[in-house]
Amino acid sequence: MPTGRSRRARTETGRRDEGAPAPPPFPALAPQGPAAASLPLSDILSRVPYRSLCRFRCVSKAWRALCSHGAIVRRAPQTLSGFFHAHHSDGGLRFSNLSVGGAALPLVDASLPFLRRRYASIKLKQCSTSLVLCECRESEDDDDEECDYAVCNPMTGQWTVLPPILWQDQEGDEPVHFRVVDPFLGFDPAAPSRFVVFSPLLEVCDDVAIYSSATGRWTRNSEWGDNREYPSFSAECAFLNGMMHFLHLVIEEPIIALVDADGDVCGEIALPDGMEEACSGYSSIGHSQGKLHAWYMHPHYYELSVWVLEDYASEKWTLKHTVDVPELFGRESAQEDCDEDDRTYKYEMFAIHPEHNMIFLTDWKEVNLSYDMDSKEVHLMCTSGDFLGGLPYIPCFADLVVG
């Protein structure tokens, strides 16, 4: 890990526990029948969810070594494991397991110690499935200090700092330096060693910069001018099928814009009927079971509607579910929750489960809960106000490769 500091041209990577000895080899097992003989225990365990592997480690020392072996852990199927969130009292970053209320320690060390060795101030800006994007500074006192943006894998401790955006417009000219502003991280679990980052160029309103971990460089797209009314990338985004889906709300007819990994706006999707009044804070998008979802909550009555996009070509949306949100929190009417002096919302759907018809909501006061849209079951996740909203996280143990 380099210790010198050069902001103009730097791409740094770090990795935890480099050089650590490999775990012991798999114990030999006597095959039981022809099927077992053709399917080693290591292959069986590599198909077991990570949570089950953690439980198996308690069986014995041999099982602990076996279930901790990197070759098995990296291949184990992963699912939503918890949420990064800010603690209500001190604003510090926390991680809560999905099964909140249990005695198990958090799956992830939310302090991100591998970054703390370099930076004094770390702010989590985005979580894209399994990778997180952080704003990092060497001092906690100076928010005006130029910051680094680091992309890291919390499970492996690997990280890389996004290099500065430099372009030489004409031969012989000095390279022009652009700030990385409002970056959006795109990560596809199907290609876990790679990621992309989009950054609008505020100095050149028509352009967008795209960083690819495969090359370790930024490229520039100048076709953004045809879509100059698109604002900076925001929280209302989802990365799916290799494209950023951007919920564009600050226009007369809100749409979802599709931006590919080259920064080209390659399509637009009309919002579903019933979402015409979508606005920031009450509407968002996400993906579940491989399909794009959109949701909208009425700003006064808190009726929540969730749609799924069945087909890109026909832009066919299906209304999946509608629910009265205050009832989920045990309240009879939304009117009693309205603050006449402050009309901002008090309920929010902040995530959707990537594999199940389950959504996550908060009242931004005390309660977090999950709601199964199939069974209509409500599960209280937090009632103390310590965990209000959060960024969903799916662990990944693949190596982060940066070009």
N, C-alpha and C positions, 0 to 999 in steps of 0.2 A: 504494500500500500504506500503510495508516494506521500511524503510529508510536506513537500514544497507546495506553494500555492501559486498557480498561474491561471488567471481567469480567462485570458484571451484564447487559449487553445488547450483545452484539457478534457479528457474523458477518463474518469476514474472508476475503477471497479473494486469492490471489496468482497470478501467472503469469510464467513465465520468458520473456525475450526479447521483451517487448512493444515494439512500435514498430520491430522489426527490418524491414528492407526485404524485400519478397517476392522469392523466387527468380525468375530470368529465365523468360520464357514458354517453352512447349514449342517445340523446334526443328521446323521444317516438314519433313514427310516426303512423298515422292512415293508415292501409293497404288499398290499392286501388285494389280491385279485388283479386281473389284466387291466382294468380301468385305472386302478391306483398306480400300477406299474408305469403307465404311460403319462401320469399326471403327478409330478413331484409335489411335495408339500409346499415348496417355495412358490410354485405356480398357483396352488390353491389359495395360499395366504395373500398373494398379490392381487387377488380378486375380491378380497375382503375389505370393507370400508375401513378407513383409518381409525375411526373410533373403536371398532372391534379389535383392531390390532393393539390399541392401547390397553384394552381390557385383558387381552391374552398375555400381555407382558407380566401380569401379576401371577401367572400360573407357577413359574419357576425361573431360575436363572437362565436355563437353556432356552426357554420360550422367550424370555426378555431379550436375549441376544438375537434370537431368530427374528422376532417381530420388529426389532430395531434395525435390521439390516437394510442398508440403503437401497439395494436392488429391489427389495419387496416394497418398502415404503414409497419409493418413487412411482411404482406401478399401481399402487392401491387406488381404487376409485374414490373420488372425493365429492363431497356435497357441502352445502351451506353449514358452516360450523359455528358462526357467531357474528358479532358486530363490533366494529370500532366505533367509539363514541366519546364525547367529552363528558367529564364528571361535572355534576351540577355545582359543586361547591368551589372547586379550584380551577375548573376548566381544563384540567390535565387529561391526556388521552388515556382511555381505558379500553379493555376488550372484554366482552361478556359472551360466554358460551351460549349457544342456542338454547340449551336446556338450562336456562337461568334458574337459580334456586338450589341447584345441586352443590355438593361439597367440592366438586372437582375444581382444580386450579384453572385459570384461563388458558386456553390452548396457545395463545400468542402473548408474548411479552410486549405490551403496547408501548413501552418506553423505547423500543427499537434500539437496544444497547449498541449494536454494531454501528449505528449512525451517531450515537451519543459520544463515541470515542473521537469523533471529528467535529461535531457541531454542538453548540450550546442551546440553540433554539431549533426545534423541529415541529412543524405544523403539518398535519395530515390534510391534504387537499382533496384527494380522490382515491377511491379503491375500485379497481377494475377487476372484478372476479377474484384474482389471486395475487395481483401486484398492487402496490400502493405508490402513490405519487406524493412526495413531501416537499415542503418549502423549508429550506435549511439556511441558518445563519450562524456565524461563529460567535455572535454576541446576542444575549437575551434582551439587551437594553435598547438596541437601535433598530427599529422597524424600517428605518429609511435606508439601512445598509443594503447593498445589492445582495441578493440571495442566490443560492444554488437550488436547482430542482433535481431531486434524486428519485429514481425509480428503484424500488427494492422488493425483494421477496422475504416477508417476515419469517417464513418457516425455515429457509436455508441461510438467511443472513447475507445473501448476495445483494449487491446494490451497484448502481452506476449513476454518475452525475451527468445530466444532459449538458452537452458542450454549448458554448455560445453560438448564436446564429450569425454567421459571417458570410457576406457575399461581395464579390467584386463585379460591379455592374459593367465596367468597361476596362479594356486592357490598359494597364498602366496606372489605373486609379487605385487608391488605397481601399482595402476591404472595408465594407460598411458593417458596423456592428448593430444588431437588432436585439432588443430585450425579449426574453421569453415571458409572455404574458398570458394569463388564463389558459395554461396548457390543458389539454384533454388527453388522457391515457387510454389507449385501446389495446386490449389483450384478449386473445382467443385461446381457451384451454386446449383446443385441438392442436395448437402449435405453441406449447408452453415455453419454449426457449426464446420466443421473439415477442416484440411489442412495437407499437407505433405511438407517437405523440403528435398531436395537432396544436399549433400555436398561431393565432391571428397576429398579423404584423400591424401594430397600431400606427407605426410611422408610415406605412404604405397600406392604406385602407383596403386596397383591392387584392392584396396578396395574403397567402397563408403559408406557413412553414410546416413541413412534415418531417419528423425524425423517425428513422428506422433503426432498430437495434441490430438488424441484419447487416447494415453497412456502417453503423456508428456515425452517420452524418445526417445533416438537415438538407432537404431539398425544398425548392420554392415553386409554388403554384401561383401563376399570375392570372388565372381565369376567374378568380373570385370576383372580379369587377362586374360580371354579369349578374351577380347576386349580392351587390354591395349593401343591400338593406338587411342582410343577415347580420345579427349582432354577434358578439363574442360567444364562444362556446360556454355553455352553462351546465348546471346540474341536471337539466332536463335533457340528458343525452344517454344513449345506450349503444354499446358496441356489439354488433351481431352480424354474422355472415361476412366478416371482413370489412364491414362498413360502419361508420358512425351514423347513428340515427339521431337527428337533432330536432327537438321539438321547438319550433320557431313560433313564438307567441306574440311578438310585438309587431304584428302586421294586421291588416283588416281581416284577413281570412287565415287563421293559424294553420300551419301545415307541419309535416315532418319531412325534413330534408335529409337526403342520403348522400354522405360524403365518403368516397372510397379512400384507400390507403395512399393514393397519389394526391389527395386534396381536391379532387374534382367533384363537383356537385352532380351526381349521376342520376338523380331522380327526386321526385317529390311525392308524398303520400298525403291525401286528404284525410283529415281527422274523421272519426266515426260520427254518425248522427247522434246528437245529444251532447257533443263535446264542443259545440260551436262557441260557447262562452268561456272556453278554457283560458286560464290566466295563471301566472306564476304563483306558486305557493299552494294552489289547489289542483294542479294538474301535473302529470309527469308520465314517463314511459320507462319500460324495462323489458327484460326478456325472461321467459319461463318455458321450459320444455321445448326449447329451440324455436320459439315463436315470439314475435314482438307483441307486447301488451301496452295498453294505454289506460289511464284512469283519470277520473275527474270527480271532485267533491264539491257539492254546492256550498258556496261560501257562507250561507246563512242557515240552511237547514241540515247541512252535513250529510246529505244522502250521497253515498259513494257508488259510482258505476265503474266497472272494469270490462274492457273489451280486449279481444285477441284478434290479430291480423291473420286471417286464414290463408290469404294469397296476395303476393306482391303485385302480380300482373293486373288482377281485377280490383285490387284495393278493397277486398271484401273483409269487413270487420264483423265480428260476432259479439254481441253483448253476453259476456260470461256471467256476470253477477251484479246485483244491486242490493245494497244493504243500508239501513239506517245506522250510522256510526254511533251516535249517542247511546243507542240501545246496547251496543256491544260493551260499552263502559258502564252499563247498569243505570243509565239515566233515561228518564221518560221522554224528555223533550230537549231539543237543541236550544230552544228559546231561553231556557233557564241558564244556559251556559254563555249566552251572548253578553258581552261587555259593551254597553251603549257608548262608553267613552273611547273604547278601543275595539274597532270592528275586525281586527286581524283574527285569523282562524285560530282555533284552539285544538283542532284535531288534524292529523296528517297521516296519510298512508306513505310510509317512508321506504318500503321495500316489498318485493314479491319474491317468493321462494323460486329458485331456478329449476326445481324439478317437480314441485307439487302445486296444487291450486290453493296455495296458502299466502296470505298477505300479512303485513306487519304495520301496526298503527300505534300512535301515541296521542295523549291529550296535552302534551307539553307542560304538564304540571306534576303528576305523580306516576301515571300509569303507562306502561308499555304492554301490548298484548299481540298475540297472533290469532288469526281467524282462518279457519278452514272453510273455503267456499263450497266444498262438496258436502261435508258433514255438518256445517254451520256450528262447529265447536269453537269456543273461545278459550284460549289459554293465557293466563296472566303471566307475563315474563318479568315485570317489575312493578312494584306498588310504592316504592320509596322515593321516587323522583331521581334516583341515581343514574338511571338508564332511560333517556328520553330520545328516541330516534337514534339512527346510527347508519353506518356503511356496512352492507353485508360482505362477508369474507368467506372464500372457499380456499382451503389450503392447497398448495401445490409444492411438490418436492423436486421438480425438474430443475436442471441447471439453467441459469440465466446466461445466455450467450450474447455477447455484445461485439459487433464487428469493429 
